[in-house]
Amino acid sequence: QVQLQESGPGQVKPSQTLSLTCTVSGDSIGSGTYFWSWIRQPPGKGLEWIGYIYDGGDTYYNSSLKSRISISVGRSKKQFSLKLSSMTAADTAMYYCARVSGDNTFDYWGQGTLVIVSS
Amino acid sequence: QSVLTQPPSASGTPGQMVSISCSGSGSNIGSNTVNWYQQRPGTAPKLLMYSNNQRPSGVPGRFSGFKSGSSAFLDIHGLRSEDEAVYSCGVWDDSLSGVIFGGGTTLTVL
């Protein structure tokens, strides 16, 4: 059974860089079969795709966030990470990691981690 | 304002059928397959339908999906109380070169 688990700080200060990690079990990013994605959801709002990465290093980012984000795969191929710079209150959201299969289908999701941007 | 338009709310009584729409354009729904996600309160989204009308293992046959032109629809037959959730559509947009989601439809079972 594929499982994903997000980890990272629950709060960051404005202008800081957010770093989140997603730990994958029951599958390996190194299998080269799937993309691995980050998605966020501001409180009371809809889902927003952040970007995704393939094991080979290919990345695809939301154009509205592209200048601020970086997604990478850990050496163990069991983790992938998100860095989002210049955080503002508008970045306050639940952040989810997910596996991507087929035609941009998010088939497995982590439980999410709430990130609040506040001084 | 999302590129994909969903009604903010829908409702029905137990046993009824409800249909949730997702309206887009030629650069997204019109040229790519649509996925649907169910999000119960306080939980992560769950894949409900993929490739317009395919149900993942474990999703009841009461749920069905279809696409017509630049719109997609999720039908829920035999409504049950556990169907209360937010339903969101998602699709690749060729113009934006990215994945987009609808704003979500909150389904209430009266």
Interface residues (C-beta under 8 A of the other chain):
Chain A: K45 G46 L47 E48 W49 Y60 Y61 N62 S63 Y96 G102 D103 N104 T105 F106 D107 Y108 W109 G110 Q111 G112
Chain B: S2 N32 T33 N35 Y37 T43 A44 P45 K46 L47 Y50 S51 P56 S88 G90 V91 W92 L96 S97 G98 V99 I100 F101 G102 G103 G104
